């Protein structure tokens, strides 16, 4: 834990001024090393998100500024200390997660201690309150929709949960699928057979799979059909039992395709549908199945809808700002798609 010493440099000033305080926290060597890590940018994130001066010298962390801001920063640092001492990895995104958890009266330790999957020493855990709710929904519900902007971990967490379910023999196979929205003329110019032609569309799914298991094991699973990665058109006419099924980029499905996919659900199976309704590649006159399905199935038991926002983006901080700017532009210009 840390020791606190506080001063109030504005104590003698007029009451009309905002109270300015300075708090000094003595932290352990382990915590100081995590906060000072250049690559993770934790200190920069604290300064950027908390609106107060943050300086670390040795084992002494100084917070200075408006009294309310410093109090909030102290609460965030206290949570960071708990996480580090509990063996959790922290980074710049951890600061956002802690702030979100505090705002929503959640225990941040419940978020970071939920290890979805572990591979080669890398632990995959939720990074935000919404990601935690998404993970819980997938575990508890038969069908879960994760809807939100790029970089919010929708597909990655779903695949990690799917690999965990396969490893624990909760399901017998994994099926990952995406719509190939250019499945007509343009695919014809690509070399190879049908599978080779659709490979560019499936590549993001393969990337996530290779990040969660060894290549040799993945290749063996695919050769046996235990893991299948295929375009959405290959799902028609099938009944998928004892499977963990993920439909990615679902904003590019038509309503008919979405209905076809959802009715493939068999006994002992679980379905996760992910998509971003701000990045629809369908023609304007073509309705998106992901937008329509929210109106049709939002009240059906056993189905959960989890909505992500720019605050859940866990990529580079600039990605979060880009997503927010595009949303603001769409709201101002009325160009957000409604179908």
C-alpha positions in Angstrom: 0.0 0.0 0.0 1.1 3.7 -0.1 1.4 6.4 2.5 -0.2 9.8 1.9 0.9 13.3 2.8 -1.1 16.2 1.8 -0.6 20.0 1.6 -2.9 22.8 0.6 -1.0 25.6 -1.2 -4.1 27.7 -1.7 -5.2 27.6 2.0 -4.4 31.3 2.4 -6.2 32.4 -0.8 -9.6 33.9 -1.1 -12.5 31.4 -0.8 -13.6 32.4 -4.3 -10.6 30.5 -5.7 -10.7 26.7 -6.4 -8.9 24.8 -3.7 -5.5 23.6 -4.9 -3.9 20.7 -3.1 -0.8 18.5 -3.3 -0.8 14.9 -2.3 2.4 12.8 -2.0 2.0 9.0 -2.2 4.8 6.7 -1.2 4.5 3.6 -3.3 6.4 0.3 -3.4 9.2 -0.5 -5.8 6.9 -2.8 -7.7 4.3 -0.2 -8.2 6.8 2.5 -9.1 8.3 0.3 -11.7 4.9 -0.4 -13.3 3.9 3.3 -13.3 7.3 4.4 -14.7 7.2 1.9 -17.6 7.7 3.9 -20.7 6.0 1.5 -23.1 2.7 1.3 -21.1 2.3 5.1 -20.7 0.5 4.8 -17.4 1.8 8.1 -16.1 0.9 9.9 -19.3 -2.6 8.4 -19.2 -3.0 9.6 -15.6 -2.0 13.1 -16.6 -4.2 13.1 -19.7 -7.3 11.6 -18.1 -7.3 13.1 -14.6 -6.5 16.8 -15.3 -3.9 17.2 -12.6 -0.2 17.3 -12.3 1.3 13.8 -11.8 5.0 13.3 -11.1 6.9 10.2 -10.0 10.4 10.5 -8.5 11.8 7.3 -7.1 9.0 5.8 -4.9 7.3 9.1 -4.4 4.2 10.0 -6.5 3.0 13.6 -6.3 -0.5 14.6 -7.3 -1.2 18.4 -7.5 -4.2 20.4 -8.7 -7.8 21.0 -8.0 -8.8 19.2 -4.8 -11.6 17.2 -6.5 -9.3 16.1 -9.4 -6.5 15.1 -7.0 -9.0 13.1 -4.9 -10.2 11.3 -8.0 -6.5 10.7 -9.1 -5.8 9.3 -5.6 -8.7 6.8 -5.9 -7.4 5.7 -9.4 -3.9 5.3 -8.1 -5.2 3.2 -5.1 -6.9 0.9 -7.6 -3.7 0.7 -9.7 -1.8 -0.3 -6.6 -4.3 -3.0 -5.7 -4.0 -4.4 -9.3 -0.2 -4.4 -9.4 0.1 -6.0 -6.0 -2.4 -8.6 -7.1 -0.2 -9.5 -10.0 -2.2 -7.8 -12.8 -0.6 -6.2 -15.8 -1.5 -2.5 -16.1 -1.2 -0.1 -19.0 -2.6 3.2 -20.2 -6.0 1.6 -20.9 -6.2 0.4 -17.3 -6.7 4.1 -16.2 -9.7 4.4 -18.4 -11.1 1.1 -17.1 -10.7 2.2 -13.5 -12.4 5.6 -14.2 -15.2 3.8 -15.9 -15.6 1.3 -13.1 -15.6 4.2 -10.5 -18.3 6.1 -12.5 -20.5 3.0 -12.7 -19.8 1.9 -9.1 -18.1 -1.3 -10.2 -15.1 -3.1 -8.6 -12.3 -2.8 -11.1 -10.7 -6.0 -9.6 -13.7 -8.0 -10.8 -12.9 -6.8 -14.3 -9.2 -7.5 -14.5 -9.3 -10.7 -12.4 -11.7 -12.4 -14.9 -9.2 -14.3 -17.0 -11.0 -15.4 -20.2 -8.1 -17.3 -21.6 -4.4 -17.7 -21.1 -1.9 -18.6 -23.8 1.9 -18.6 -23.4 1.8 -16.5 -20.3 -0.5 -13.9 -21.8 -3.7 -13.5 -20.0 -6.8 -12.3 -21.9 -9.1 -10.3 -19.6 -11.8 -7.6 -20.0 -10.4 -4.1 -20.1 -13.5 -2.1 -19.5 -16.8 -2.4 -17.7 -18.7 -3.0 -21.0 -16.2 -5.7 -22.0 -16.8 -7.4 -18.6 -20.6 -7.3 -19.2 -20.0 -8.7 -22.7 -18.0 -11.6 -21.4 -20.6 -12.4 -18.7 -23.4 -12.2 -21.3 -21.7 -14.7 -23.6 -21.3 -17.1 -20.7 -24.9 -16.7 -19.5 -26.8 -16.4 -22.8 -27.3 -18.7 -25.8 -27.1 -15.8 -28.3 -25.1 -12.6 -27.7 -24.8 -9.6 -29.9 -21.8 -7.3 -29.4 -22.3 -4.1 -31.3 -19.9 -1.2 -31.3 -16.9 0.5 -33.0 -13.6 -1.0 -34.1 -11.1 -1.7 -31.4 -13.5 -2.6 -28.6 -12.5 -6.2 -28.4 -15.8 -7.7 -29.6 -14.4 -10.4 -31.9 -11.1 -11.0 -29.9 -12.9 -11.7 -26.6 -15.5 -13.9 -28.4 -12.8 -16.0 -30.0 -10.9 -16.2 -26.6 -14.1 -17.5 -25.0 -14.7 -19.9 -27.8 -11.2 -21.3 -27.5 -11.7 -21.7 -23.8 -15.0 -23.5 -24.3 -13.4 -25.9 -26.8 -10.4 -26.5 -24.5 -12.8 -27.2 -21.5 -14.9 -29.5 -23.8 -18.0 -27.4 -23.3 -18.4 -27.6 -27.1 -17.2 -30.0 -29.7 -16.2 -27.4 -32.4 -15.7 -23.8 -33.2 -17.3 -22.2 -36.3 -16.2 -18.7 -37.3 -17.9 -16.9 -40.2 -18.1 -13.6 -41.9 -20.1 -12.3 -44.9 -18.0 -11.7 -48.0 -19.8 -8.6 -49.1 -17.9 -8.6 -52.4 -18.6 -12.3 -53.1 -19.5 -11.6 -56.7 -17.4 -10.1 -59.4 -14.4 -8.9 -57.5 -13.7 -12.3 -55.9 -13.6 -13.8 -59.3 -10.4 -11.9 -60.1 -8.6 -13.4 -57.1 -6.5 -16.5 -57.8 -7.2 -20.0 -56.5 -10.2 -22.0 -55.5 -13.2 -20.7 -53.5 -11.4 -21.0 -50.1 -8.4 -19.1 -51.5 -10.7 -16.4 -52.8 -12.4 -15.8 -49.5 -9.2 -16.1 -47.4 -8.6 -12.3 -47.3 -12.1 -11.9 -45.7 -11.3 -14.5 -43.1 -7.8 -13.3 -42.3 -8.8 -11.2 -39.2 -10.4 -14.3 -37.7 -7.3 -16.4 -38.3 -5.1 -13.7 -36.7 -7.2 -13.8 -33.5 -7.0 -17.6 -33.5 -3.2 -17.7 -33.9 -3.1 -15.3 -31.0 -4.9 -17.7 -28.7 -3.4 -21.1 -29.6 -0.3 -22.6 -31.1 -0.2 -22.8 -34.9 0.4 -26.6 -34.9 -2.7 -27.2 -32.7 -4.8 -24.8 -34.7 -3.8 -26.5 -38.0 -4.6 -29.9 -36.6 -8.0 -28.7 -35.4 -8.8 -27.3 -38.8 -7.7 -30.4 -40.6 -10.1 -32.4 -38.4 -12.9 -29.9 -38.8 -12.9 -29.1 -35.1 -12.4 -25.5 -36.0 -14.0 -24.1 -39.2 -13.5 -20.7 -40.7 -15.9 -20.1 -43.6 -17.9 -17.4 -45.4 -21.5 -16.9 -44.3 -22.9 -18.4 -47.5 -21.5 -21.8 -46.4 -23.8 -21.9 -43.4 -27.0 -22.2 -45.4 -28.9 -25.5 -44.9 -26.9 -26.6 -41.9 -27.9 -27.3 -38.3 -25.0 -26.5 -35.9 -25.1 -28.6 -32.8 -22.5 -28.7 -29.9 -20.7 -25.7 -31.4 -19.5 -22.2 -30.5 -20.4 -20.1 -33.5 -19.2 -16.5 -34.1 -20.6 -14.3 -36.9 -18.2 -11.4 -37.4 -18.8 -8.2 -39.4 -22.5 -8.8 -39.1 -23.4 -5.3 -40.1 -22.8 -6.5 -43.7 -25.5 -9.1 -43.6 -28.9 -8.6 -45.2 -31.9 -9.3 -43.0 -32.4 -12.5 -44.8 -28.8 -13.6 -44.2 -29.1 -12.8 -40.5 -32.3 -14.8 -40.2 -30.7 -17.7 -42.0 -27.7 -17.6 -39.7 -29.6 -17.4 -36.5 -31.8 -20.3 -37.4 -28.7 -22.6 -37.8 -28.5 -22.8 -34.0 -28.6 -26.3 -32.8 -28.6 -28.1 -29.4 -25.8 -27.4 -27.1 -24.5 -24.5 -29.1 -23.7 -20.9 -28.4 -23.8 -18.0 -30.8 -22.0 -14.6 -30.7 -22.7 -12.0 -33.3 -20.4 -9.0 -33.6 -20.6 -5.9 -35.8 -20.2 -2.1 -36.1 -23.3 -0.4 -37.5 -21.1 2.7 -38.4 -19.1 0.7 -40.9 -21.7 -0.9 -43.2 -20.3 -1.8 -46.6 -23.7 -2.6 -48.1 -25.3 -0.3 -50.7 -27.4 2.4 -49.2 -30.6 0.8 -50.5 -29.7 -2.5 -48.8 -30.9 -2.9 -45.2 -28.5 -4.2 -42.7 -29.5 -7.4 -40.8 -27.7 -6.2 -37.7 -29.7 -3.0 -37.4 -33.0 -4.8 -38.0 -32.3 -7.7 -35.6 -32.1 -5.3 -32.6 -35.7 -4.3 -33.3 -36.9 -7.9 -33.7 -35.1 -9.8 -31.0 -34.3 -7.3 -28.2 -37.0 -8.7 -25.9 -36.4 -12.4 -26.5 -35.2 -14.4 -23.5 -31.8 -16.0 -23.9 -30.6 -13.3 -26.2 -28.4 -10.4 -25.0 -27.4 -7.2 -26.7 -24.2 -5.4 -25.5 -23.5 -2.0 -26.9 -20.0 -0.7 -26.9 -18.9 2.9 -27.3 -15.7 4.9 -28.1 -14.9 4.7 -24.4 -14.4 0.9 -24.8 -11.8 1.2 -27.6 -8.6 -0.5 -26.3 -6.4 0.2 -29.3 -4.2 3.3 -29.6 -5.8 6.3 -27.9 -6.1 8.1 -31.2 -8.4 5.3 -32.5 -10.8 6.2 -29.6 -10.7 9.9 -30.7 -11.3 9.0 -34.4 -14.3 6.8 -33.5 -15.7 9.6 -31.4 -15.2 12.2 -34.1 -16.9 10.1 -36.8 -19.9 9.5 -34.4 -20.1 13.2 -33.7 -20.0 14.0 -37.4 -22.7 11.4 -38.2 -25.0 12.8 -35.5 -24.5 16.4 -36.7 -25.0 15.6 -40.4 -27.7 13.0 -40.0 -25.8 10.5 -42.0 -26.0 7.6 -39.5 -27.7 4.6 -41.1 -31.1 3.6 -39.7 -31.6 0.5 -41.7 
